[in-house]
Amino acid sequence: MGIAAARPYLARTVTDQTRQPAPEMAGAPIGFAEFVALVAALMALGALGIDSMLPALPAIGEALGVADQNARQFVVTTFLLGFGVAQLVHGPLADRFGRRTLLIWALVAYAVANVAAAVAGSFALLLVARVIGGAAIAATRVACVALVRDCYHGSAMARVMSIAFIVFMIVPVLAPAFGQAVLLLGDWRAIFWAIAGVALAILAWFAWRMPETLDPANRRDIALPKLLAGWRQTFADRRSVGYTLASTALMGALYGYLNSIQQVMFDTFHRPGLLAAVFAGTAATMALANLFNAQLVMRLGSQRISHAAVVTLVAVSAVHLAAVAAGVESLGTFMVLQAVTMACFGLATSNFSAMAMENMGEIAGTASSVQGFTSITFGTLIGAAIGQAFDGTTGPMAAGFLLAGVSALALVLVTERGRLFRTA
């Protein structure tokens, strides 16, 4: 679910805007509407690469001889690992070689990786292609916010990112339906061909319309001592570490959900045709929570909203796990409880990302890449463990959210020295 991967874009711009508004610049080198649409399209490619795979996992396993259904989850896990680890690389590359150069090469590599996945003759080769694809498209997470920052400052930047994020949120809702639609016309390989085609179309659009936005005077050499100093500063800040680790725990639960939802719908509830609808419903609640957060955060504060969200997530997950243990879980209870859980996840992590960046203004780019690497990479490993624990019920998924929520709450308590719901 690519919403979570892209959320730091919006959180960071809102934080920057409310702390220290900057003068606005003239704007993008192309029209405002086209610029926003292009940024949203670039951001959406990662979500498309994750969520459109879900309906195809059984067919992939059958075609490539993967008998263990839990092992099929690695199609998602390997992509996320590549996406997370590459965060540390793309930031310095964008500052050294420019946004346009990085994004063009990343889109080419992403298209090639999807072609390689489409023609893979073994599961191992498919997973290698997925790692490469995730690592390539991770460039959009880093370069897009830099590109917007080159063109807009202050409230104008927040406006661009907010609108782009609203457009982007449609993709996780529709991606599984996209995958199912492609399967009606062809086999699972056609999904990879389709993603490669979409990537090439966006590449052509970007290369044709978007010039380089990085001022040559602002290009930075890749200096390891400076990078290491920035990493040390990021990990030395209490709020940066605390809220990044809290986000990591919750991201682990989310990725456990992504790994398990196909099997839950196919094997637990025996309703494979409803996978896209159920996934869209839970993704929509998370997206709506983010929209409401943007309206409420200025009035209630990040701490109150996120802390209340984590407490609620723990309570709802406990009820969910109890329902599973009591044998009263149904598709209806799953949909309702999971939708509420995902809304709480959205409210918590969007604010955690912003609060983790509060003291990182001087090294915002480096800090964002380090925090993104930590939350996505280690969250992926946690999510893999949750997914591999799938036992034919929704119990491991509910337990994953409960443990993640308790862990996140404990980390928040340590970070805030035992005080919840206080305003900064």
N, C-alpha and C positions, 0 to 999 in steps of 0.2 A: 504494500500500500504506500505509494509514493508520497502521500501527503506528509507523512512523518519525516521523510528524508529531506523534504524541501522547506519544512516549517521554519528553520533558522533564518531564511531569507526575510520573512515577514517580522519575526520576533526581533531581529537585529535592527531593522529599519525603524520599527516603532520605538525601540529603546533609544536609538540615536536621536530620533526626532524629539522625544519628550525630554531628554537630558540636555541637549545642547543644539538647538536648531541652527542650521547653517544656511548661508545664502544660496538661493537657487541659481542654477546655471541656465543657459539658453535652451537646452533640451537636446533630444536625440537628433541624429542626422537624417532620420526618416520621420514620417508622420507619427503622431502620438499613438493613434489607434493601432497602426501597423507595428510600431515598436513594442507595445504591450502584448499584442498577439504573438509576435515572434518570440519574446521572452517566455511567455506561457507555453508555447509549443516546445521550446528547448527544454524547459523544466519538466514537461509532461512525458518526454521520451523515456526517462527512467521508470516512471510509474507504469507505462505501457509495457516495458520489458519485464516487469515483475508480475503484474496482476493479470495480464492476458494469458499467462502460462497456466493458471490454475485449472481451467477446464480440460487442458490437454495432458495433465500429468498421467492419468491412467493409460492413455494411448501411447505416450512416450515410453512408459515402463514396459508395456506389452511389446512394442516394436523393437526395443533395444534389449530385451531380455532381462528386465529388472523385476524379479519376482517379489522382492520385499517392498511392500507399498510405502513404508516409511522412508526407504532409500530414495524414492522418487522425489522427496522433498528437497534433495540436494540441487535440483534444478533451480529452486528459489534461493537456497542458502548460498550457493557458490556465487551467484550474481551479486547478492548483498555483500559478501565478503570482498569481492573485487571493488564494489562501490565504496565500501568503508575505508579500505586500506589506501586507495588512490587519493583520498582527500588530502593526504600529506604532500602529495606530489604536485597536484594541479595548481595550488595557490602560488607557489614560487614560479611555476611555468607561465602562469597568466601575467604575472608582474614582470617577467623577463622578456617574453616573446610577444606579448599582447593577447587581448581577448579573442580577436578574430582568428589569429593563427592557431591558437589552442583549440578553439571550438571547431574549426574546419577539420583539423586533423583528428579530433575526438569523434566527430560525426562520421568521418570516413572509417575509422577503426571500429566504431559501433556497427555500422552497416556491414563491414567485412565479417565481424564476429557473428552477426546474426546469419549471414550467408553460410559461414562455417558450421553453425549450429544446425542449419537447415539440411546440410548434406552430411552431417556426422554419421558415421557408420557404427559407432559404439557409444555407450553411455559415458565412458571416460572422456572421449573427444568432445562430446556435447558439453560436459562440465567444464572442460578447459575453455571452450568457446564462451561459456557463460561468465567465467571469471574475467576474461578479457573484455567482454561486452560491458560488464558492470564497472570495471576499472575505467573504460573509455568514457562512458556516459556520465561518470562522476564529475567530469569536467564542467558539466552544465551547472552543478550545484555551486561551484566556486566561481566560475567565470561569469555567470549571469548576473549575480549580485554586483560583481566588479564592473561589468558593462553598464548596468543601471547607474551605479555610483559615478562612473565617468561622465554621464550625461545629466544627472539630476542630483540635487542636494536637498537636505532638509525635508520639508513637507511634500515637495514634489516627488522626491524619491520614495517616500512612504506611500504616496498615492499610486505611483506606478506599480510598486511591488504588491500593494493590496489588490489592485484590479487584476494584475497578472495571476495572483494566487487564487482569486475567485474563479478565473477561467481554468486554471490548472486543476482545481479540485474536482472538476467534472470527469477527468480522466480515470482516477481510481474507481469511480462509480460505474463507469461504462466499460472499462478494460476487460473484465471477464465476459461481458456480453459480446465484446469485439472478438475475443478468442472463440467463443461458442459460434458466432456467426461465420468465422473463417472455417471452423471445423465442419460446418454444414456444406461448404463448397469444396473442401479439400481435406488433407490429412493434417497431422500436427506440424509437419514441416512447413506447411503453408503459412502458419502463424509467424515463424521466423522470417520467411520471405516477405510477408506483409510488413513486419516491423522494419526490415531493411529498406523496403520501399518507402515507408513513411520517413525514415531517417534521411534517405537520399533526397526526398522532396524538401524537407526542412533545410537540409544542407544547401540545396540549390537556391532556395529562398534567401537564406542567410548570406551566402556568398555573393549573391547578386545585389542585395539591397543594403547590407550592413558593412560600412567601412570600419577600419580600426578606430576604436574610441580612446585608446590609451595614448596620452601625450608622450612623444618620444623622450621628453625631458624627465618623465616620471618612471621610465623603465628602470628596474632594479636588477642588479647582478645577483645570481644565486650564491649566497655566502653562507656556508654551513655554520660558522660561529653565530651569526645573527639569528639563523633559524633555531639553533639550540637555545640561545638566550630567550627567544620568544616562547619556546616550549616550556622552559623552566619557569618563566613568569606566569604562564597559564596555569601550571600545576602548583604554583606557590600561593595562588589566591584561594581563600577558603570558599567563597561563593562559586567561583569557577569550577573548582573540583567537586564540591558538594552537589550542586545542581546538575552538573554534567553526569555524575555517577547516578543520581536519582533518575535522570532521563534515560541513562543506559539500562537501568533495571526495567523501566516501563517499556522501552523499545524492545527489550528481550521478550516481554509478554506479547507485544504486537507481532513480532516476527514469528513467535510460536503460533499465534493465530493464523498468520499467513501460511505457515507450513502445514497446518492441520485442517484448515477449513474445507479443502476439497474432500478429504477423507471423512470429515464429519458429515458433510452433505451426502456423499455417496454411500458410505458404509454404516454410519450411525443412524441417520434418518431416512436413508434409502430414497432421497429426493434429488437426484443429480440435476434434474431440470431446473431446480430452484437455486442452484449455486449462484448464478449471476444476480438474481433478485435479492437474495439474502445478503450477499457481499455488498451490493449496492446500498442496501438499507443501513448496514452498520457503518459503511464508509460515509454515507450521507450524514449520519448523526455526528460523526467526528468533525466533518466539514462544517456543519451548522454550529457546533460548539465553538469552533475557531472564529466564525463570523460573529457570534454573540460575544465572545471574549474581546474582540476588537472594539465593541461598543461599550463593554462594561469595565474594562481594565482601568481606564482613566478615572472612573468614579470609585471603584472598590479596591483597586490595587492588585498587583501581581501576586503578592503573598497570600492575601485572603482567598482569591479565586483558586490558585493552584493548590494551596493546602487543603481547602475544603474539597476540592476535586479528588485529591489522593485519599482523604478519609472516606469519602463516598465510594470511591473505587474499591477500597478494601472491604467495606460493608457489603456492597453489591456482589463482589466476587465470593465472599464468604457465604452469602445466601445461595449463589449459583452452585458452589461446590456442595453445599448441604442438600440442595435439590437433586444433584446427581447421585450423592450418597444414599439418599432416601428412595431413589428409583422413580422420582416423579418428573424427571426432565422430559420435555417434549420439544418439538420444533418451535412451538409458540413461546414457551418459557425461555428457550435458548435465544430466540430472536430479540425478545424484550430485554432480558438481562444483559445480553452482549451489546445491544445498542446503547444501553445506559452506561455500560463499562467503557465503550469506545468514546462516548461523549466526555466522560470524566478524563480519559486518557488525553483527548484533545485539549481540554482546558488545562490540564496539568503540564503537559510537555511544552505547549506553546509558551507558557510563562516561564517554565524552567529554563528554556533556551535563552530567553531575554535576560533573566536574572543572572545566568552564568556569564553573560557578556557585559554586565554592568561596569565592571572595573577594567575592562579590556580595551578601552578606546584607543590607546596608543598602538596596540598590536592586534587590531580587530581582525584583520585577514588571517594572520597566523593563528590566533586564538580560535577563530571559527573553524579552521581546518583541523586543528588538534581536537577540539571538542566534537566535531563531526566524525572524525576518525574513531574516537573513543566510543561514542554512543552507538554508532552504526556497526563497527566491527565487533565489539564485545557484546552488543545487543544481539547481533546475528548469531554468535556462539551460544548465548543463552536461549535464543529462539530455536536453534537447532536441537538443543537438549530437550526442550519442551515438545517439539514436533516428534522427535524420536521416541518419546514416551507415550505416543498415541496408542491406546489399547482398545479402540472400538467405541469409546465413550467420549463425552466432552469433559470428563474429569481432569485429565492432565492440563487441558487448556485453561479451565477455571482455576485449578491449583496454581498454574503459572501466573495468572493475573493476580491472585491473592498473594503469593510470595513476592512478586514484583512490587505490588502496592505496599506491603509491609516493609520491604527493603527500602523503597523510595521514601516512605514516611520516616523510617529510622534515620536515613541520610539527611533528610530535611531537618529533623530535630537536632542532629549533631551540628549541621551547618548553622542553624539559627540559635544554637545554644539552648535548646529546650523550649523555645518560644514560637508557637504557631500563630498564624493569622495576624501578625503584627504588620503594620505598614512601615515602609522604609522612611 
